[in-house]
Amino acid sequence: MARLFLFAMLLAVFVAIVIILVSIWQRAALAGQRALRPMFGPNQEGQMAPTAFQKVAYAALIVLLFGVATGWLGGM
């Protein structure tokens, strides 16, 4: 009888841990969706239009990656 009770307690703890992890995962996913939502709404395709800052950041990233890969900015 004690083994059955121990198994039931172990199963209850496992289910509780799974429920807690799923709720944390869902909260994190919703927070990410809220953070990535465009300020003035999506464009016609439903995606965010790139801003000037994003374009500059992508260009700087490409230059940085090219420099590191060729050794100009510290690849050696």
MODELLER restraints for C-alpha pairs under 7 A, 6 or more apart:
rsr = mdl.restraints
at = mdl.atoms
rsr.add(forms.Gaussian(group=physical.xy_distance, feature=features.Distance(at['CA:38:A'], at['CA:48:A']), mean=5.99, stdev=0.5))
rsr.add(forms.Gaussian(group=physical.xy_distance, feature=features.Distance(at['CA:42:A'], at['CA:48:A']), mean=5.31, stdev=0.5))
rsr.add(forms.Gaussian(group=physical.xy_distance, feature=features.Distance(at['CA:43:A'], at['CA:49:A']), mean=6.67, stdev=0.5))
rsr.add(forms.Gaussian(group=physical.xy_distance, feature=features.Distance(at['CA:67:A'], at['CA:73:A']), mean=5.14, stdev=0.5))
rsr.add(forms.Gaussian(group=physical.xy_distance, feature=features.Distance(at['CA:68:A'], at['CA:74:A']), mean=5.72, stdev=0.5))
rsr.add(forms.Gaussian(group=physical.xy_distance, feature=features.Distance(at['CA:68:A'], at['CA:75:A']), mean=4.61, stdev=0.5))
rsr.add(forms.Gaussian(group=physical.xy_distance, feature=features.Distance(at['CA:69:A'], at['CA:75:A']), mean=5.94, stdev=0.5))
